[in-house]
Amino acid sequence: MEDTTNPLRRVLMLCYYYPPISSAGTHRSVGFTQWLGEFGWRPTVLTVGQSRIRWEPRCEQVPAHVEVVRSFEWDLHGLLTLLTGLLNRVRDLVRLPRRPSVLYTWCLPDIQIAWLSTIRGALLARRCDAIYVSCSPFSSALSGCLIALATGRPLVVDFRDPWALNPHSHHGPLQRRILSRMERWVLRHCDALILNTPGTEQLYRSRYPEYAHKMTCIPNGFDRLNVAPASPARETFTIMHVGDFYRARTPERLLEALCSLDDPGIEFVHIGPSSRILDRYADRVRIRHIERIPHADALELMRTASLLYLVQGWEEGVTNYVSVASKTYEYLATGLPVLADVPPGDNADIIRRYASRAWVVTSPTVDAVKAALQQARAGADSAEPQVSQDFVDTFSRQRLTGSLSAVLERVISPSGVPSNRKAAELDLAPQQVRVDVRD
């Protein structure tokens, strides 16, 4: 996959979430590292030796032919868990009610600050032409800035989701001010900032107009088309969800709607961590739970669904929903119909535009979800799975890696003259891979 007609440039990639860890951030980073050679870049990945976050699954294979360096992380999570337990015991002894621990929320910017990446990163960066940082964790952005300052190498920071401007953050006012100062410091010292949705990019351009020239939108995407086979009418109508349920992101409205429909021919399949909500409905809804499995296996199971279910939580006081779930793109790559129970925003817009068939519910009511289910059930066998060429051209990981390459070329060649012939021939300017959303 390497362009042998030109010498490869080297890029140091700080990616905490990298195999064997499995997460949405993992798949984005893996896709970039696998395709960068096509555009004249040789990545060296600096990642964690052993993640201290106990709940993160570790089931992905490390990509072949990618140089991976691992560095140590102190067990800060274990220490905070121990201290929290001791505080709770003291409260029990003096008969005070237990409260949520403030130790975690005051570990700023995040608990992965104990990942020792700066010194190792500075040593590796000296033989590289550029530095790329994948967030979260956002402590990696601070480390990337220190490495860039120490080595003089240009720095590209990929926030993916908002950091201090995250509308779903549960930090207090003082913590937000501290995070805001950290964020501004990163924006001042990086050479380019990547956001992953148009809404997030607009949010940051409005908040930091003096750094708007550094900002580019490179969305998440899909690694391979996963079009489901056309299948004859089936007795079971399978509604499938892949991923986690947490905080306001729950399947409760869907399960209530299924209870109301009382259709024994409908099965809800959840692939991911267990949820107490599923247990509450187990005696009223036909539910099948599959624990976390490798990403490739989950993609194969998606193709067996009748309807793919996407949910995004509504949260009090939040009006600007700019995040798009990584699974959105993988759902769309199957060509299957999608039921999206989401607030108005980027996620809803992308589903409306690119899904061959979709029911987008932007009203948080059980009746609205029930009505969508009835329509989806009635039209289950009316069309074959189909993926639009527009979606393929916009969100293929190869194309998006070309956009990342263009950003890297820009920061090492400020004059605007591409140093890599492959990128120049393909003319992959970052703005050409924006998401054009509309109703």
C-alpha positions in Angstrom: 0.0 0.0 0.0 3.0 2.3 0.1 3.9 4.7 -2.7 7.4 3.5 -3.6 8.1 6.3 -6.1 8.5 8.9 -3.3 10.3 8.6 0.1 7.8 8.0 2.9 7.4 10.7 5.5 7.1 9.6 9.1 4.3 10.6 11.5 4.2 9.8 15.2 0.6 8.9 16.2 -0.4 9.1 19.9 -3.3 6.8 20.2 -4.3 5.6 23.6 -7.2 3.6 22.2 -5.4 1.1 19.9 -5.6 -2.7 19.7 -6.0 -4.8 21.7 -8.4 -2.2 23.2 -11.7 -2.0 21.4 -13.5 1.3 21.2 -14.9 3.8 18.6 -11.7 5.7 18.8 -9.7 2.5 18.2 -11.3 1.8 14.8 -10.7 5.3 13.6 -7.0 5.2 14.5 -6.5 1.7 13.1 -8.1 2.7 9.8 -5.8 5.7 9.5 -2.7 3.7 10.2 -3.6 1.1 7.7 -4.2 3.6 4.9 -1.6 6.3 5.5 1.1 4.3 3.6 -1.1 4.8 0.4 -0.5 8.6 0.8 3.2 8.5 1.5 3.2 8.3 5.3 4.8 5.7 7.6 3.1 5.8 11.0 4.7 5.0 14.3 1.9 4.4 16.9 2.6 5.3 20.5 0.0 3.7 22.7 -0.5 2.4 26.2 1.2 -0.7 27.4 -1.7 -1.8 29.6 -4.8 0.3 30.0 -5.8 0.7 33.6 -9.5 1.2 32.7 -10.9 -2.1 33.7 -14.1 -2.0 31.7 -12.5 -1.5 28.3 -12.7 -4.7 26.2 -9.4 -6.0 24.8 -10.4 -8.2 21.9 -9.0 -6.5 18.8 -6.0 -7.7 16.8 -2.9 -5.4 16.4 -2.6 -4.5 12.7 0.2 -6.1 10.8 3.0 -3.9 9.3 2.3 -1.0 11.7 5.1 0.0 14.1 3.6 0.1 17.6 5.5 1.3 20.6 3.9 1.0 24.1 4.6 3.0 27.2 3.6 2.6 30.8 0.5 3.9 32.6 0.3 4.3 36.4 -2.7 2.7 37.9 -4.4 6.0 38.9 -7.8 4.5 38.4 -7.0 1.8 41.0 -5.7 4.4 43.4 -8.8 6.5 43.1 -11.1 3.5 43.5 -9.2 2.6 46.7 -9.5 6.1 48.1 -13.2 6.3 47.2 -13.8 3.0 49.1 -12.0 4.3 52.1 -14.0 7.5 52.1 -17.2 5.5 51.9 -16.2 3.4 54.9 -15.5 6.5 56.9 -18.9 7.9 56.0 -20.5 4.6 57.0 -18.7 4.7 60.4 -19.9 8.2 61.2 -23.3 7.4 59.7 -23.2 9.9 56.9 -24.8 9.1 53.5 -22.5 8.0 50.7 -22.0 10.5 47.9 -20.6 10.3 44.4 -16.8 10.6 44.6 -15.4 13.9 43.5 -11.9 12.3 43.1 -12.7 11.2 39.5 -14.2 14.5 38.4 -11.2 16.4 39.8 -8.7 14.2 37.9 -8.2 16.7 35.1 -8.3 16.5 32.2 -9.0 12.8 32.6 -7.8 9.7 34.4 -5.4 8.8 31.6 -3.2 11.7 32.7 -1.1 8.9 34.3 -0.2 7.5 30.9 3.5 8.3 30.6 3.6 9.3 26.9 5.5 12.6 26.8 9.1 11.5 27.2 8.8 8.4 25.0 6.9 10.5 22.5 9.6 13.2 22.4 12.2 10.5 21.6 10.2 9.0 18.8 9.1 12.4 17.4 12.7 13.4 16.7 12.8 10.9 13.8 9.4 11.9 12.5 8.2 14.7 10.3 4.9 15.4 12.1 2.9 14.5 15.2 -0.7 13.3 15.3 -2.7 13.0 18.5 -6.0 11.1 18.7 -8.4 12.2 21.5 -9.9 11.1 23.8 -8.2 11.0 26.3 -7.7 14.7 26.1 -4.6 14.4 28.3 -3.0 13.1 25.1 -3.4 16.6 23.5 -1.5 18.1 26.4 1.3 15.5 25.9 1.3 16.2 22.2 1.8 19.9 22.7 4.7 19.2 25.1 6.3 16.9 22.6 5.9 19.4 19.8 7.4 22.2 21.9 10.4 19.9 22.8 11.1 18.7 19.3 9.8 21.5 17.0 7.7 19.1 15.0 4.3 20.3 13.7 1.3 19.0 15.6 -2.1 17.8 14.4 -4.7 17.2 17.2 -7.8 15.2 16.4 -10.4 16.0 19.1 -13.0 13.9 17.4 -15.7 14.9 20.0 -15.8 18.3 21.8 -13.6 18.6 24.9 -14.3 21.7 27.1 -17.2 22.6 24.8 -18.8 19.2 25.3 -22.5 20.0 25.9 -22.9 16.7 27.8 -20.1 17.3 30.3 -21.0 16.8 34.0 -18.1 18.9 35.3 -18.8 21.8 37.6 -18.2 25.5 36.8 -14.6 25.7 38.2 -13.6 22.4 36.5 -15.0 23.7 33.2 -12.9 26.9 33.5 -9.8 24.8 34.1 -10.6 22.6 31.1 -11.3 25.6 29.0 -7.8 27.0 29.8 -6.3 23.7 28.9 -8.2 23.6 25.6 -7.2 27.1 24.6 -3.6 26.2 25.3 -3.8 23.2 23.0 -5.4 25.3 20.3 -2.7 27.9 20.6 0.2 25.4 20.2 -1.2 22.9 17.7 -0.8 23.5 14.0 -4.1 21.9 13.0 -7.2 20.8 14.8 -9.5 18.1 13.5 -13.2 17.8 14.5 -15.4 14.9 13.4 -18.8 16.6 12.7 -19.9 19.8 11.0 -21.7 20.8 14.2 -18.6 20.4 16.3 -16.5 22.3 13.8 -19.0 25.2 13.9 -19.1 25.1 17.7 -15.3 25.5 17.8 -15.1 28.1 15.1 -17.6 30.2 16.9 -15.9 29.8 20.3 -12.3 30.3 19.0 -12.5 32.5 15.8 -8.8 33.4 16.2 -7.9 29.7 15.6 -10.6 28.9 13.0 -7.9 28.7 10.2 -6.5 25.6 12.0 -9.8 23.7 12.0 -10.9 20.9 9.6 -13.8 18.5 9.7 -12.9 14.8 9.1 -15.8 12.7 10.1 -15.8 9.1 11.3 -16.5 6.6 8.5 -16.5 3.0 7.6 -13.6 0.7 6.9 -15.4 -1.6 4.4 -18.8 -1.9 2.8 -20.8 -4.4 4.7 -23.9 -4.6 2.6 -26.4 -7.2 3.9 -27.6 -9.9 1.5 -31.1 -9.8 0.2 -33.1 -12.2 2.3 -36.6 -13.8 1.8 -39.4 -13.0 4.2 -38.6 -14.2 7.7 -40.8 -15.0 10.6 -38.7 -13.1 13.1 -38.3 -9.4 12.7 -34.9 -8.6 14.3 -34.1 -5.2 15.8 -30.4 -4.9 16.5 -28.3 -2.5 18.6 -24.5 -2.6 18.7 -22.7 -0.7 21.5 -23.1 0.6 25.0 -26.1 1.9 26.9 -25.2 4.6 29.5 -26.6 7.7 31.2 -29.4 9.1 29.0 -28.6 6.7 26.1 -31.0 3.9 27.0 -33.4 1.7 25.0 -36.3 2.3 27.4 -38.6 4.0 24.9 -38.0 1.3 22.3 -38.7 -1.5 24.9 -41.9 0.3 26.1 -43.0 0.5 22.5 -42.3 -3.2 22.0 -44.3 -4.0 25.1 -47.2 -2.0 23.7 -47.0 -3.7 20.3 -46.9 -7.2 22.0 -45.7 -8.8 18.8 -44.0 -12.2 19.5 -42.5 -12.1 16.0 -40.2 -9.2 17.0 -36.8 -9.9 18.7 -34.5 -7.2 20.1 -30.8 -8.1 19.9 -28.3 -6.1 21.9 -24.6 -6.6 21.2 -22.5 -5.1 24.0 -22.3 -4.8 27.7 -25.3 -5.9 29.8 -27.8 -3.4 31.0 -30.2 -3.5 33.9 -32.9 -2.0 31.7 -32.8 -5.1 29.5 -33.3 -7.2 32.6 -36.4 -5.2 33.6 -38.1 -6.0 30.3 -36.9 -9.6 29.9 -40.2 -11.1 30.8 -42.3 -8.9 28.5 -40.1 -8.5 25.4 -38.2 -11.1 23.4 -34.6 -10.1 24.0 -31.3 -11.7 23.1 -28.1 -10.3 24.6 -24.7 -11.0 23.1 -21.7 -9.8 25.1 -18.9 -7.8 23.7 -17.3 -9.6 20.7 -14.5 -8.6 18.2 -15.5 -5.7 15.9 -15.3 -7.9 12.8 -17.8 -10.3 14.3 -20.2 -7.5 15.3 -20.1 -6.2 11.7 -21.1 -9.7 10.4 -24.0 -9.9 12.9 -25.3 -6.5 11.8 -26.0 -8.0 8.4 -28.5 -10.4 9.8 -30.8 -7.6 11.3 -34.1 -6.6 9.9 -33.8 -3.1 11.5 -30.8 -1.4 13.0 -31.5 0.7 16.2 -29.6 3.9 17.0 -30.3 5.8 20.2 -28.8 9.1 21.4 -29.8 10.4 24.8 -31.7 13.5 25.5 -30.2 15.5 28.3 -31.6 18.4 30.3 -30.3 21.8 29.3 -28.7 20.5 26.1 -30.0 22.1 22.8 -27.0 21.6 20.5 -26.5 17.9 19.6 -23.4 17.8 17.5 -22.1 14.3 18.1 -22.5 11.4 15.6 -22.1 7.9 16.9 -19.4 5.9 15.1 -21.9 3.1 14.7 -24.0 5.4 12.5 -21.6 5.0 9.6 -21.3 1.2 10.1 -25.1 0.9 10.2 -25.3 2.9 6.9 -22.6 0.7 5.3 -25.0 -2.3 5.6 -27.7 -0.7 3.5 -30.3 -1.9 6.0 -33.1 0.2 7.4 -32.4 2.3 10.5 -34.6 3.3 13.4 -32.9 6.4 15.0 -34.3 7.6 18.3 -32.2 10.8 18.5 -32.5 14.5 19.1 -32.4 16.9 16.2 -28.8 17.5 15.2 -26.0 16.0 13.1 -26.8 12.4 13.9 -30.4 12.8 12.7 -29.3 14.7 9.6 -26.8 12.1 8.4 -29.3 9.2 8.9 -31.9 11.2 6.9 -29.6 11.9 4.0 -27.7 8.6 3.6 -30.0 5.7 4.8 -31.9 3.9 2.0 -34.8 3.6 4.5 -34.9 5.3 7.8 -37.3 6.3 10.6 -35.8 9.2 12.5 -37.7 9.9 15.7 -36.7 13.3 17.1 -39.5 13.4 19.7 -38.6 11.6 23.0 -42.0 9.8 23.3 -42.9 6.1 23.4 -45.8 6.8 20.9 -43.4 8.3 18.3 -41.1 5.2 18.5 -44.1 2.9 18.4 -45.4 4.5 15.2 -42.0 4.2 13.6 -41.8 0.6 14.6 -45.2 -0.2 13.1 -44.1 1.4 9.8 -40.8 -0.4 9.7 -42.5 -3.7 10.5 -45.1 -3.3 7.8 -42.4 -2.5 5.1 -39.9 -5.1 6.2 -39.8 -7.0 2.9 -40.4 -4.1 0.5 -36.8 -3.3 -0.5 -33.3 -4.8 -0.7 -30.4 -3.4 1.3 -28.7 -0.6 -0.7 -25.8 1.8 0.0 -25.6 5.1 -2.0 -22.5 5.9 -3.9 -22.7 9.4 -2.3 -22.2 7.7 1.1 -19.3 5.6 -0.1 -17.5 8.6 -1.7 -17.9 10.7 1.4 -17.2 8.3 4.2 -14.9 5.5 3.1 -11.9 5.4 5.5 -9.5 5.4 2.6 -10.9 8.7 1.4 -10.9 10.2 4.9 -7.3 9.1 5.4 -6.5 11.1 2.3 -8.0 14.1 4.1 -5.8 13.4 7.1 -2.8 13.2 4.7 -3.7 16.5 3.3 -3.7 18.1 6.8 -0.3 16.5 7.5 1.1 17.8 4.2 -0.3 21.3 5.0 1.4 21.5 8.4 4.8 20.4 7.1 4.5 22.5 3.9 2.9 25.8 4.9 3.6 27.1 1.5 0.8 24.9 0.2 2.9 22.9 -2.1 2.2 19.2 -1.4 5.4 17.2 -0.7 3.7 13.9 -1.6 2.8 13.2 -5.2 0.0 10.8 -4.3 -1.9 13.3 -2.2 -1.5 15.9 -4.9 -2.8 13.7 -7.7 -5.9 12.8 -5.7 -6.4 16.4 -4.7 -7.7 15.4 -1.3 -8.2 18.7 0.4 -9.8 18.3 3.8 -12.8 20.5 3.0 -13.8 18.1 0.2 -14.7 15.5 2.8 -17.2 17.5 4.8 -20.6 16.2 5.7 -23.3 18.0 3.7 -26.3 17.8 5.9 -29.8 18.8 5.1 -33.4 18.0 5.9 
